[in-house]
Amino acid sequence: MLDTILFWSLWCIMFCIGSSLRPADFLSVIHGHRSLLIGMVSLIVIVPLLDIGIACLYHPPPAILFGLVLLATTPGGVLSNVLTDLAKGNVALSVSLSIGVSALYVVIVPFIVTLAQTIIFSQAMPVSVSSLGLLGDIVLITVLPVSCGMLVGGYLPASCKRLLNPVKLACTATLLVLYAVLLYHQRAALQAGIRQIAWAVLGMNCVNPLWGWLVCRLGRVSHRDTVPIVFEHLIRQEGTAIFIAVALLHREESALPLIMNSLFSIIIGSGIMRYFRSRG
């Protein structure tokens, strides 16, 4: 029951995201520019390595470490687009980064999950996962609803615009309730490892935006383009990663770092947004 509600809530959110996108958004990723390239290379290569290193510093239990690896490799979330807009940054670049990294994520995440499970659970809990099957499940929850949303949004833009916010709000509220249920189910594991989880997640949320800002300075990226790159380094698609951990792999404990990350990233992101607004 929990898996089904999680699936359809996330599916509807991804559908809503797709309804506001057009093919031109994807073409902007293909044509791209220097800021886009700098952001994508950092998000795809550097950030996962930094975050996995931070996770390993705290020597968490295997299930928690697996959740931190999922968090480290998860692309930027939709909230980054909203924060970029509020901070007067380049929203088109934010959307392009989200689309570009998410598209690659859909392709490589089955292999990341398989490799992480093999390394982390090789002794205590060996698990066999079909990369092809996992790819199909992830496409079902990402590419399919986004594609359907784009199709419906193209033919019925007025209806989609009218229903977009209420549907997204209802589904987001449902996800928050599900997160609370997961926390309750895993309260013993949370109490036992809350310090390790909190410090690791807090470390990621401090290092990632700082690195995003630094790479922009080194690359001489404009302030307007720096804003979305920093937010893409901070905000994550926890919902997709939680779906993978809970619904596909049945590892509820691994969802704890992802849920905690939602809280930290919103608090830190709000502070960064106010800073950028004051400078914009």
C-alpha positions in Angstrom: 0.0 0.0 0.0 2.8 2.4 1.0 4.7 1.6 -2.2 1.6 2.2 -4.4 0.8 5.6 -2.8 4.5 6.6 -3.1 4.6 5.6 -6.8 1.5 7.5 -7.8 2.3 10.6 -5.8 5.7 10.8 -7.4 4.2 9.9 -10.8 1.8 12.8 -10.6 4.5 15.3 -9.5 6.7 14.2 -12.5 3.6 14.6 -14.8 3.1 18.1 -13.5 6.7 18.9 -14.1 6.5 17.6 -17.7 3.3 19.6 -18.4 5.3 22.8 -17.9 8.1 21.7 -20.2 8.4 21.9 -24.0 10.9 20.4 -26.5 12.7 23.7 -26.6 13.8 23.1 -23.0 15.6 19.9 -24.0 17.1 21.6 -27.1 18.7 24.2 -24.8 20.6 21.3 -23.1 21.9 20.1 -26.5 23.0 23.5 -27.7 24.1 24.6 -24.2 26.9 27.0 -23.3 29.8 27.2 -20.9 27.9 27.7 -17.7 25.8 24.6 -18.5 28.9 22.5 -19.2 30.6 23.7 -16.0 27.6 22.9 -13.9 26.9 19.5 -15.4 30.5 18.3 -15.2 30.6 19.3 -11.5 27.3 17.7 -10.7 27.9 14.5 -12.5 31.6 13.9 -11.6 32.8 16.0 -8.7 29.8 16.2 -6.3 29.1 12.4 -6.1 32.8 11.8 -5.2 32.8 14.6 -2.6 29.6 13.4 -1.0 30.5 9.7 -0.9 33.8 10.8 0.7 31.9 12.7 3.4 29.6 9.7 4.0 32.5 7.4 4.5 34.1 9.7 7.0 31.3 8.9 9.6 31.4 5.1 9.1 27.6 4.7 9.1 25.9 1.3 9.1 25.6 -0.4 5.6 21.9 0.5 5.1 22.5 4.2 6.0 25.7 4.3 3.8 23.6 3.0 0.9 21.1 5.8 1.5 23.9 8.3 1.5 25.3 7.0 -1.7 21.8 7.3 -3.3 21.7 10.9 -2.0 25.2 11.6 -3.4 24.3 10.5 -6.9 20.7 11.9 -7.0 20.3 14.9 -9.5 18.9 18.3 -8.6 15.3 18.7 -7.6 12.5 20.9 -8.8 12.8 23.2 -5.8 16.1 24.4 -7.3 14.1 25.9 -10.2 11.8 27.7 -7.7 14.7 29.0 -5.6 16.5 30.2 -8.7 13.5 32.2 -9.7 13.1 33.7 -6.3 16.8 34.6 -6.2 16.5 36.3 -9.6 18.9 33.8 -11.3 18.8 32.2 -14.8 15.8 29.9 -14.6 16.4 28.5 -18.1 19.8 27.4 -17.0 18.4 25.8 -13.9 15.8 23.9 -15.9 18.4 22.8 -18.4 20.7 21.5 -15.6 17.9 19.6 -14.0 16.9 18.0 -17.3 20.4 17.2 -18.4 21.6 15.6 -15.2 18.2 13.8 -14.7 18.4 12.4 -18.2 21.8 10.9 -17.5 20.7 9.8 -14.1 17.9 7.7 -15.6 20.5 5.8 -17.6 23.2 5.3 -15.0 21.3 4.9 -11.8 20.7 1.1 -12.2 24.4 0.6 -12.5 25.1 2.9 -9.5 22.6 1.0 -7.4 23.9 -2.4 -8.5 27.5 -1.4 -7.8 26.7 0.2 -4.5 24.7 -2.9 -3.3 27.5 -5.2 -4.4 30.2 -3.2 -2.5 28.2 -2.2 0.6 26.2 -5.4 1.2 28.6 -8.0 -0.3 29.2 -9.7 3.0 26.3 -9.0 5.3 23.4 -8.8 2.8 24.2 -9.9 -0.8 21.4 -8.8 -3.2 21.0 -9.5 -6.9 19.4 -6.6 -8.9 18.6 -6.6 -12.5 20.0 -3.4 -14.0 17.6 -3.7 -17.0 14.6 -4.3 -14.8 15.6 -1.4 -12.5 16.1 0.9 -15.5 12.6 0.0 -16.7 11.1 0.8 -13.2 13.0 4.2 -13.1 11.9 5.1 -16.6 8.3 4.3 -15.5 8.6 6.8 -12.7 10.6 9.5 -14.5 10.6 9.5 -18.3 7.1 8.2 -18.8 5.2 10.7 -16.6 7.3 13.6 -17.8 6.6 12.6 -21.5 2.9 12.3 -20.8 2.9 15.6 -19.1 4.6 17.3 -22.0 2.1 15.7 -24.4 -1.0 16.8 -22.4 0.5 20.2 -21.6 1.1 20.8 -25.3 -2.5 20.0 -26.3 -4.3 21.3 -23.2 -2.1 24.1 -21.8 -5.0 26.0 -20.1 -6.3 23.0 -18.3 -2.9 22.0 -17.1 -2.1 25.4 -15.9 -5.3 25.5 -13.9 -4.8 22.1 -12.3 -1.0 22.2 -12.0 -0.6 23.8 -8.6 -3.5 22.0 -6.7 -2.3 18.6 -8.0 1.3 19.2 -7.2 0.4 20.6 -3.8 -1.8 17.6 -3.0 0.9 15.1 -4.1 3.6 16.9 -2.3 1.6 16.9 0.9 1.0 13.1 0.4 4.7 12.6 0.1 5.4 14.5 3.3 2.9 12.3 5.1 4.6 9.2 3.7 8.0 10.5 4.8 6.6 10.9 8.3 5.3 7.3 8.2 8.7 6.0 7.1 10.4 7.9 9.9 8.0 6.4 12.4 8.6 2.9 11.0 12.4 3.4 11.2 12.4 5.4 14.5 14.7 2.8 16.2 17.3 3.0 13.4 17.0 6.8 13.4 17.5 7.1 17.1 20.5 4.8 17.0 22.3 6.6 14.1 20.8 10.1 14.1 24.2 11.7 14.8 26.0 9.9 12.0 23.1 10.6 9.6 22.7 14.3 10.6 26.4 15.1 10.4 26.9 13.4 7.1 23.8 15.0 5.5 24.7 18.4 7.0 28.3 18.1 5.7 26.9 17.4 2.2 24.5 20.4 2.4 27.4 22.7 3.4 30.1 21.4 1.0 28.0 21.1 -2.1 26.7 24.7 -2.5 30.1 26.0 -1.4 31.8 23.9 -4.1 29.2 25.0 -6.7 30.0 28.6 -5.9 33.8 28.0 -6.0 33.6 26.3 -9.4 31.6 29.2 -10.7 34.3 31.6 -9.5 37.0 29.5 -11.1 35.1 29.3 -14.3 34.3 33.0 -14.3 30.6 32.4 -14.5 28.2 35.4 -14.2 26.3 36.0 -11.0 23.0 35.3 -12.8 24.3 31.8 -13.9 26.0 31.2 -10.6 22.6 31.2 -8.8 21.1 28.1 -10.5 24.4 26.2 -10.4 24.7 26.7 -6.6 21.0 25.6 -6.1 21.5 22.6 -8.3 24.4 21.6 -6.1 22.2 21.8 -3.0 18.7 20.6 -3.9 18.1 16.9 -4.6 15.4 14.7 -6.1 14.9 12.8 -2.8 11.5 11.5 -3.9 12.9 9.4 -6.8 15.7 8.1 -4.6 13.3 7.2 -1.8 11.1 5.4 -4.3 14.1 3.3 -5.4 15.1 2.6 -1.8 11.7 1.8 -0.5 9.5 0.5 -3.3 12.1 -1.1 -5.6 14.7 -2.4 -3.1 12.6 -2.6 0.1 15.2 -0.8 2.2 13.2 1.6 4.3 16.2 2.4 6.6 18.2 3.7 3.6 15.5 6.4 3.1 16.4 8.1 6.4 19.3 10.2 5.0 17.1 11.2 2.1 14.3 12.4 4.3 16.6 14.3 6.6 18.2 15.9 3.6 14.9 17.5 2.6 14.8 19.4 5.9 18.4 20.6 5.7 18.3 21.6 2.1 15.2 23.7 2.5 16.6 25.6 5.5 20.0 26.2 3.9 18.5 26.9 0.5 16.2 29.6 2.0 19.3 31.3 3.5 21.2 31.2 0.2 18.2 32.5 -1.7 18.0 35.5 0.6 21.7 36.1 0.2 21.5 36.0 -3.6 18.4 38.3 -3.6 20.3 40.9 -1.5 23.1 40.9 -4.1 20.8 40.7 -7.2 
